Amino acid sequence: MKGVILAGGTGSRLYPLTKVVNKHLLPIGGKPMLQHCVEKLVEAEITDIMVITGGEHLGGIAEFLGSGKDFDCNVTYRVQDRAGGIAEALGLCEDFALTNGGGQVCVLLGDNVFEDSLLPFRREWEDSSFGAMNILKEVPDPERFGVADVHEGRIVGIEEKPKVPKSNLAVTGIYFYNEYAFKVARDLEPSARGELEISDINNAYIACGEMACERFIGWWSDAGTHESYAVANKLARGE
């Protein structure tokens, strides 16, 4: 299995902090946000990792992570040179995933910070017959997130920021995919905002009953806004 960290975007919601620093290098709990993702993958025995970012941010990220040897892993890089969407970014790592990896990937959106180990989730998914697994988290305000509708251990629908949520299970942005994700990504059409959407990949798995799910027990936060960035720092410091 390979690891993929999606670390693109301008981080505009975190201005002015991100005016000169990529948001994924901002500190959370005493270390850069991106380091949390790398360490979680390594903890899950995933040591071949690709980081996908924009060209303007590659230098700083590559300077920090280097080859990965300081983090007990191998890190390679791929540039997404336009705002083409998360699914497009995933498609850029197809050759990486298929080479000596069988196409299985653990994908992390780079602004996720969380407590639980990914290793039990990885083992459970590998032992299952599902093509994908989405990690969820119970939240008190699900209307702020993509919300999963779950039936008998699988996701049967995801609704973005619903006014009347069908559950309190937020989609965290942490996914396990088999090689089918890359076939779907190749065939996608841009959405109304001109991007290839990760929701379309998830919906393809849902449509064929192949999207399993598990839930975080410990804390989780994204760190894409000033409010959530502050929350993530408090959680990471154990406050």
SULRAMO-V127288 format. One record per residue. N is the residue number from 1. RES is the residue in three letters. OMEGA is omega in whole degrees, -180 to 180 (* if undefined). NEAR is the number of other C-alpha atoms within 8 Angstrom. Layout:
n/res/omega/near
N/RES/OMEGA/NEAR
N/RES/OMEGA/NEAR
This chain:
n/res/omega/near
1/MET/177/11
2/LYS/176/14
3/GLY/178/14
4/VAL/176/14
5/ILE/180/13
6/LEU/-172/14
7/ALA/178/13
8/GLY/179/9
9/GLY/-178/7
10/THR/-177/7
11/GLY/-174/10
12/SER/-179/6
13/ARG/178/7
14/LEU/174/11
15/TYR/2/8
16/PRO/-180/5
17/LEU/-175/8
18/THR/-179/12
19/LYS/-180/7
20/VAL/-178/5
21/VAL/174/8
22/ASN/-175/13
23/LYS/-177/12
24/HIS/175/10
25/LEU/175/10
26/LEU/-177/10
27/PRO/171/8
28/ILE/-180/11
29/GLY/174/10
30/GLY/176/5
31/LYS/-177/9
32/PRO/-180/11
33/MET/-176/15
34/LEU/-180/11
35/GLN/177/8
36/HIS/-180/10
37/CYS/-180/13
38/VAL/-178/10
39/GLU/178/9
40/LYS/177/10
41/LEU/180/12
42/VAL/177/12
43/GLU/179/10
44/ALA/178/11
45/GLU/174/7
46/ILE/-170/12
47/THR/175/11
48/ASP/-166/10
49/ILE/172/14
50/MET/175/14
51/VAL/179/12
52/ILE/-178/14
53/THR/176/14
54/GLY/-176/13
55/GLY/-178/9
56/GLU/-178/5
57/HIS/-173/10
58/LEU/-175/10
59/GLY/-178/8
60/GLY/-179/8
61/ILE/180/11
62/ALA/177/10
63/GLU/-180/7
64/PHE/-174/6
65/LEU/-177/10
66/GLY/180/9
67/SER/-177/10
68/GLY/-174/10
69/LYS/179/8
70/ASP/-179/7
71/PHE/177/9
72/ASP/178/8
73/CYS/175/13
74/ASN/-178/10
75/VAL/171/12
76/THR/-171/8
77/TYR/174/9
78/ARG/-178/10
79/VAL/169/9
80/GLN/-168/13
81/ASP/173/6
82/ARG/178/5
83/ALA/-174/7
84/GLY/178/11
85/GLY/-177/10
86/ILE/-180/11
87/ALA/175/12
88/GLU/178/12
89/ALA/177/12
90/LEU/180/12
91/GLY/-180/10
92/LEU/-178/9
93/CYS/-176/11
94/GLU/-179/10
95/ASP/178/7
96/PHE/-177/8
97/ALA/-175/14
98/LEU/-179/11
99/THR/179/8
100/ASN/-180/5
101/GLY/178/10
102/GLY/178/10
103/GLY/179/13
104/GLN/-179/13
105/VAL/167/12
106/CYS/-174/12
107/VAL/178/13
108/LEU/165/13
109/LEU/-167/10
110/GLY/178/11
111/ASP/174/12
112/ASN/175/13
113/VAL/-173/13
114/PHE/-173/8
115/GLU/-170/7
116/ASP/171/8
117/SER/176/9
118/LEU/-175/10
119/LEU/178/9
120/PRO/178/8
121/PHE/179/9
122/ARG/-177/10
123/ARG/179/8
124/GLU/-179/8
125/TRP/-180/12
126/GLU/179/7
127/ASP/-178/6
128/SER/177/6
129/SER/-177/6
130/PHE/179/9
131/GLY/-178/11
132/ALA/174/13
133/MET/-180/13
134/ASN/180/14
135/ILE/-176/13
136/LEU/176/13
137/LYS/175/12
138/GLU/-178/9
139/VAL/180/8
140/PRO/-176/5
141/ASP/-174/7
142/PRO/-179/15
143/GLU/178/11
144/ARG/-169/7
145/PHE/161/11
146/GLY/-173/13
147/VAL/-178/18
148/ALA/171/16
149/ASP/-171/11
150/VAL/177/9
151/HIS/177/7
152/GLU/172/4
153/GLY/177/8
154/ARG/179/11
155/ILE/180/14
156/VAL/177/12
157/GLY/174/9
158/ILE/180/10
159/GLU/-177/9
160/GLU/175/7
161/LYS/-176/11
162/PRO/175/12
163/LYS/177/5
164/VAL/-176/5
165/PRO/177/11
166/LYS/177/7
167/SER/174/8
168/ASN/-176/12
169/LEU/-179/12
170/ALA/173/13
171/VAL/-172/13
172/THR/-174/10
173/GLY/176/10
174/ILE/-169/11
175/TYR/165/11
176/PHE/-179/13
177/TYR/166/14
178/ASN/-173/11
179/GLU/-180/10
180/TYR/-180/8
181/ALA/-177/9
182/PHE/174/10
183/LYS/179/8
184/VAL/-178/10
185/ALA/-180/13
186/ARG/-174/7
187/ASP/-176/6
188/LEU/171/8
189/GLU/179/5
190/PRO/176/9
191/SER/-180/8
192/ALA/179/5
193/ARG/174/5
194/GLY/-178/7
195/GLU/173/12
196/LEU/-168/15
197/GLU/176/12
198/ILE/178/9
199/SER/179/6
200/ASP/175/9
201/ILE/178/12
202/ASN/-179/9
203/ASN/177/10
204/ALA/176/9
205/TYR/180/12
206/ILE/-177/12
207/ALA/179/8
208/CYS/175/6
209/GLY/-173/9
210/GLU/-178/11
211/MET/175/15
212/ALA/178/12
213/CYS/170/11
214/GLU/-175/10
215/ARG/169/8
216/PHE/174/11
217/ILE/179/6
218/GLY/-176/7
219/TRP/176/9
220/TRP/173/11
221/SER/164/10
222/ASP/-178/11
223/ALA/-173/14
224/GLY/178/10
225/THR/179/8
226/HIS/-179/9
227/GLU/-178/7
228/SER/176/11
229/TYR/177/12
230/ALA/179/9
231/VAL/-179/10
232/ALA/179/15
233/ASN/179/10
234/LYS/-180/10
235/LEU/-178/10
236/ALA/178/10
237/ARG/179/7
238/GLY/-179/5
239/GLU/*/5
